[in-house]
Amino acid sequence: MSLMANEFGTEVFDDVFLGVRAGGALRKRRRGEPLTPEEEEALGRWRRLSPLRKGVAIGGFTVGTFGLGFTIGGLVFGRWRPVRR
């Protein structure tokens, strides 16, 4: 059971990374810059990815980014109160 969960987590991480690479390639394409073969391959793989896997990857990225930002923001901007005894 944990092997399946580990493989799922690895696949989600790979999909998130693929999405980041494809997003960078799309940005370059919009600016009119030539794409490398690796960027073309990332775009093709992202397009072939199922909508469910795209949703999980984007959701995972969003939750991770929000969670990290929320944690760092709480540490930086949170009120530090003295401990009452």
N, CA, C and O atoms as a DFTB+ gen file, in Angstrom:
340 C
 N C O
     1  1       0.825      -1.186       0.000
     2  2       0.000       0.000       0.000
     3  2       0.870       1.251       0.000
     4  3       0.591       2.179      -0.760
     5  1       1.921       1.311       0.830
     6  2       2.750       2.508       0.874
     7  2       3.550       2.668      -0.411
     8  3       3.912       3.787      -0.775
     9  1       3.832       1.569      -1.105
    10  2       4.539       1.657      -2.379
    11  2       3.672       2.379      -3.399
    12  3       4.170       3.207      -4.162
    13  1       2.382       2.075      -3.417
    14  2       1.478       2.764      -4.335
    15  2       1.383       4.247      -3.998
    16  3       1.377       5.081      -4.903
    17  1       1.309       4.588      -2.720
    18  2       1.236       5.984      -2.315
    19  2       2.520       6.710      -2.694
    20  3       2.481       7.862      -3.124
    21  1       3.648       6.045      -2.538
    22  2       4.926       6.645      -2.895
    23  2       5.004       6.898      -4.394
    24  3       5.479       7.951      -4.819
    25  1       4.545       5.948      -5.197
    26  2       4.549       6.131      -6.645
    27  2       3.609       7.259      -7.047
    28  3       3.934       8.036      -7.945
    29  1       2.454       7.367      -6.405
    30  2       1.508       8.446      -6.707
    31  2       2.136       9.795      -6.397
    32  3       2.018      10.735      -7.183
    33  1       2.801       9.892      -5.257
    34  2       3.458      11.138      -4.879
    35  2       4.553      11.511      -5.856
    36  3       4.720      12.685      -6.184
    37  1       5.293      10.535      -6.320
    38  2       6.351      10.783      -7.291
    39  2       5.762      11.253      -8.611
    40  3       6.288      12.173      -9.238
    41  1       4.669      10.623      -9.033
    42  2       4.028      11.033     -10.283
    43  2       3.476      12.445     -10.188
    44  3       3.575      13.209     -11.147
    45  1       2.899      12.804      -9.050
    46  2       2.362      14.151      -8.881
    47  2       3.507      15.161      -8.954
    48  3       3.384      16.197      -9.608
    49  1       4.614      14.858      -8.286
    50  2       5.770      15.752      -8.330
    51  2       6.279      15.901      -9.759
    52  3       6.594      17.008     -10.196
    53  1       6.361      14.790     -10.487
    54  2       6.798      14.839     -11.888
    55  2       5.846      15.669     -12.733
    56  3       6.290      16.433     -13.590
    57  1       4.542      15.532     -12.507
    58  2       3.561      16.306     -13.260
    59  2       3.652      17.797     -12.941
    60  3       3.511      18.636     -13.831
    61  1       3.887      18.124     -11.669
    62  2       4.049      19.534     -11.291
    63  2       5.279      20.113     -11.986
    64  3       5.229      21.212     -12.539
    65  1       6.376      19.369     -11.952
    66  2       7.610      19.823     -12.595
    67  2       7.410      19.987     -14.098
    68  3       7.888      20.955     -14.691
    69  1       6.706      19.046     -14.710
    70  2       6.409      19.134     -16.135
    71  2       5.572      20.381     -16.425
    72  3       5.820      21.076     -17.411
    73  1       4.597      20.666     -15.585
    74  2       3.767      21.851     -15.765
    75  2       4.558      23.141     -15.661
    76  3       4.312      24.085     -16.412
    77  1       5.507      23.188     -14.737
    78  2       6.351      24.373     -14.601
    79  2       7.210      24.551     -15.851
    80  3       7.350      25.661     -16.364
    81  1       7.782      23.449     -16.336
    82  2       8.593      23.516     -17.557
    83  2       7.756      23.936     -18.757
    84  3       8.199      24.756     -19.561
    85  1       6.556      23.385     -18.887
    86  2       5.682      23.734     -20.005
    87  2       5.236      25.188     -19.905
    88  3       5.128      25.872     -20.923
    89  1       4.978      25.663     -18.705
    90  2       4.595      27.062     -18.524
    91  2       5.700      28.011     -18.944
    92  3       5.439      29.043     -19.562
    93  1       6.925      27.666     -18.613
    94  2       8.061      28.474     -19.043
    95  2       8.210      28.470     -20.557
    96  3       8.527      29.495     -21.161
    97  1       7.980      27.311     -21.167
    98  2       8.076      27.209     -22.625
    99  2       6.974      28.033     -23.298
   100  3       7.220      28.690     -24.310
   101  1       5.766      28.001     -22.741
   102  2       4.675      28.808     -23.301
   103  2       4.986      30.301     -23.207
   104  3       4.696      31.066     -24.127
   105  1       5.573      30.700     -22.097
   106  2       5.942      32.102     -21.928
   107  2       6.968      32.519     -22.976
   108  3       6.863      33.595     -23.565
   109  1       7.970      31.650     -23.206
   110  2       8.969      31.943     -24.237
   111  2       8.324      32.019     -25.611
   112  3       8.662      32.894     -26.409
   113  1       7.406      31.118     -25.892
   114  2       6.742      31.094     -27.198
   115  2       5.937      32.383     -27.413
   116  3       5.944      32.943     -28.509
   117  1       5.240      32.854     -26.360
   118  2       4.469      34.097     -26.483
   119  2       5.361      35.293     -26.778
   120  3       4.959      36.207     -27.499
   121  1       6.578      35.293     -26.220
   122  2       7.515      36.393     -26.472
   123  2       8.199      36.259     -27.822
   124  3       8.938      37.155     -28.230
   125  1       7.965      35.152     -28.521
   126  2       8.542      34.963     -29.842
   127  2       9.943      34.388     -29.833
   128  3      10.630      34.418     -30.854
   129  1      10.381      33.863     -28.694
   130  2      11.716      33.280     -28.598
   131  2      11.688      31.842     -29.095
   132  3      10.674      31.160     -28.945
   133  1      12.783      31.368     -29.685
   134  2      12.828      29.974     -30.128
   135  2      12.883      29.018     -28.926
   136  3      13.486      29.330     -27.899
   137  1      12.249      27.862     -29.073
   138  2      12.224      26.867     -28.001
   139  2      13.284      25.815     -28.241
   140  3      13.612      25.486     -29.380
   141  1      13.817      25.292     -27.143
   142  2      14.766      24.186     -27.235
   143  2      13.988      22.896     -27.457
   144  3      12.780      22.863     -27.220
   145  1      14.652      21.834     -27.905
   146  2      13.952      20.550     -28.054
   147  2      13.342      20.049     -26.737
   148  3      12.280      19.426     -26.744
   149  1      14.010      20.318     -25.615
   150  2      13.474      19.890     -24.313
   151  2      12.177      20.631     -23.991
   152  3      11.243      20.049     -23.437
   153  1      12.126      21.916     -24.341
   154  2      10.907      22.683     -24.080
   155  2       9.765      22.237     -24.993
   156  3       8.614      22.168     -24.563
   157  1      10.081      21.940     -26.238
   158  2       9.066      21.409     -27.161
   159  2       8.514      20.086     -26.629
   160  3       7.309      19.839     -26.677
   161  1       9.410      19.241     -26.123
   162  2       9.005      17.933     -25.586
   163  2       8.122      18.116     -24.344
   164  3       7.142      17.392     -24.170
   165  1       8.466      19.080     -23.483
   166  2       7.667      19.342     -22.280
   167  2       6.263      19.818     -22.661
   168  3       5.276      19.401     -22.054
   169  1       6.180      20.691     -23.666
   170  2       4.865      21.149     -24.119
   171  2       4.035      19.997     -24.669
   172  3       2.843      19.894     -24.381
   173  1       4.654      19.139     -25.452
   174  2       3.930      17.993     -26.011
   175  2       3.436      17.040     -24.934
   176  3       2.304      16.558     -24.991
   177  1       4.293      16.770     -23.950
   178  2       3.881      15.872     -22.862
   179  2       2.757      16.493     -22.039
   180  3       1.837      15.791     -21.618
   181  1       2.822      17.818     -21.803
   182  2       1.775      18.486     -21.026
   183  2       0.443      18.422     -21.761
   184  3      -0.601      18.206     -21.145
   185  1       0.478      18.609     -23.078
   186  2      -0.757      18.557     -23.869
   187  2      -1.380      17.166     -23.844
   188  3      -2.604      17.035     -23.865
   189  1      -0.552      16.132     -23.798
   190  2      -1.059      14.762     -23.800
   191  2      -1.524      14.297     -22.419
   192  3      -2.185      13.264     -22.308
   193  1      -1.193      15.035     -21.384
   194  2      -1.577      14.665     -20.025
   195  2      -3.093      14.772     -19.872
   196  3      -3.712      15.687     -20.414
   197  1      -3.681      13.844     -19.140
   198  2      -5.130      13.853     -18.957
   199  2      -5.545      15.075     -18.126
   200  3      -4.759      15.575     -17.320
   201  1      -6.775      15.550     -18.322
   202  2      -7.254      16.704     -17.539
   203  2      -7.229      16.444     -16.026
   204  3      -6.987      17.364     -15.244
   205  1      -7.476      15.206     -15.619
   206  2      -7.441      14.882     -14.191
   207  2      -6.036      15.066     -13.628
   208  3      -5.858      15.681     -12.576
   209  1      -5.043      14.533     -14.329
   210  2      -3.657      14.668     -13.854
   211  2      -3.207      16.120     -13.894
   212  3      -2.456      16.552     -13.020
   213  1      -3.650      16.885     -14.892
   214  2      -3.322      18.311     -14.929
   215  2      -3.925      19.010     -13.715
   216  3      -3.270      19.838     -13.082
   217  1      -5.168      18.679     -13.394
   218  2      -5.833      19.282     -12.244
   219  2      -5.137      18.965     -10.935
   220  3      -4.973      19.840     -10.085
   221  1      -4.727      17.713     -10.770
   222  2      -4.016      17.315      -9.553
   223  2      -2.675      18.038      -9.465
   224  3      -2.282      18.490      -8.390
   225  1      -1.974      18.148     -10.585
   226  2      -0.678      18.821     -10.586
   227  2      -0.829      20.305     -10.254
   228  3      -0.078      20.842      -9.439
   229  1      -1.788      20.957     -10.877
   230  2      -1.994      22.389     -10.619
   231  2      -2.484      22.602      -9.191
   232  3      -2.054      23.534      -8.512
   233  1      -3.390      21.729      -8.737
   234  2      -3.872      21.832      -7.355
   235  2      -2.777      21.593      -6.339
   236  3      -2.697      22.293      -5.329
   237  1      -1.927      20.605      -6.600
   238  2      -0.811      20.332      -5.692
   239  2       0.154      21.507      -5.624
   240  3       0.624      21.870      -4.546
   241  1       0.446      22.096      -6.769
   242  2       1.322      23.264      -6.808
   243  2       0.707      24.422      -6.043
   244  3       1.396      25.118      -5.296
   245  1      -0.599      24.629      -6.229
   246  2      -1.291      25.726      -5.568
   247  2      -1.312      25.534      -4.055
   248  3      -1.015      26.462      -3.303
   249  1      -1.660      24.347      -3.617
   250  2      -1.714      24.068      -2.174
   251  2      -0.329      24.192      -1.555
   252  3      -0.177      24.759      -0.473
   253  1       0.676      23.664      -2.236
   254  2       2.041      23.760      -1.719
   255  2       2.523      25.193      -1.628
   256  3       3.137      25.585      -0.636
   257  1       2.248      25.975      -2.659
   258  2       2.669      27.374      -2.659
   259  2       1.926      28.158      -1.589
   260  3       2.534      28.948      -0.866
   261  1       0.614      27.947      -1.479
   262  2      -0.170      28.643      -0.464
   263  2       0.294      28.251       0.934
   264  3       0.445      29.107       1.807
   265  1       0.520      26.959       1.144
   266  2       0.955      26.497       2.462
   267  2       2.300      27.070       2.861
   268  3       2.494      27.478       4.006
   269  1       3.226      27.100       1.920
   270  2       4.554      27.655       2.202
   271  2       4.449      29.153       2.476
   272  3       5.048      29.657       3.427
   273  1       3.691      29.860       1.647
   274  2       3.517      31.297       1.847
   275  2       2.820      31.612       3.158
   276  3       3.185      32.563       3.851
   277  1       1.819      30.815       3.498
   278  2       1.090      31.013       4.749
   279  2       2.013      30.794       5.946
   280  3       1.969      31.554       6.914
   281  1       2.841      29.765       5.882
   282  2       3.763      29.459       6.984
   283  2       4.808      30.549       7.140
   284  3       5.038      31.037       8.246
   285  1       5.440      30.934       6.042
   286  2       6.474      31.973       6.113
   287  2       5.856      33.309       6.514
   288  3       6.427      34.046       7.317
   289  1       4.693      33.618       5.955
   290  2       4.017      34.862       6.328
   291  2       3.663      34.903       7.803
   292  3       3.796      35.942       8.450
   293  1       3.211      33.772       8.336
   294  2       2.895      33.716       9.762
   295  2       4.116      33.909      10.629
   296  3       4.047      34.553      11.676
   297  1       5.251      33.347      10.191
   298  2       6.481      33.508      10.961
   299  2       7.020      34.933      10.879
   300  3       7.502      35.478      11.872
   301  1       6.938      35.531       9.700
   302  2       7.499      36.866       9.517
   303  2       6.579      37.947      10.084
   304  3       7.038      38.847      10.787
   305  1       5.286      37.858       9.781
   306  2       4.365      38.924      10.164
   307  2       3.507      38.600      11.377
   308  3       2.700      39.427      11.802
   309  1       3.669      37.425      11.932
   310  2       2.866      37.050      13.092
   311  2       3.268      37.837      14.323
   312  3       4.387      38.341      14.425
   313  1       2.345      37.929      15.240
   314  2       2.633      38.628      16.495
   315  2       3.306      37.656      17.447
   316  3       2.808      36.561      17.709
   317  1       4.423      38.077      17.944
   318  2       5.135      37.264      18.922
   319  2       4.706      37.735      20.305
   320  3       4.977      38.868      20.703
   321  1       4.042      36.860      21.020
   322  2       3.544      37.199      22.349
   323  2       4.379      36.499      23.406
   324  3       4.803      35.358      23.223
   325  1       4.607      37.179      24.495
   326  2       5.342      36.512      25.576
   327  2       4.490      35.378      26.162
   328  3       3.262      35.457      26.176
   329  1       5.139      34.355      26.631
   330  2       4.447      33.212      27.214
   331  2       3.970      33.586      28.602
   332  3       4.752      34.060      29.426
   333  1       2.684      33.374      28.866
   334  2       2.126      33.658      30.199
   335  2       2.188      32.413      31.033
   336  3       1.918      31.313      30.549
   337  1       2.538      32.577      32.271
   338  2       2.585      31.416      33.164
   339  2       1.696      31.607      34.334
   340  3       1.608      30.729      35.193
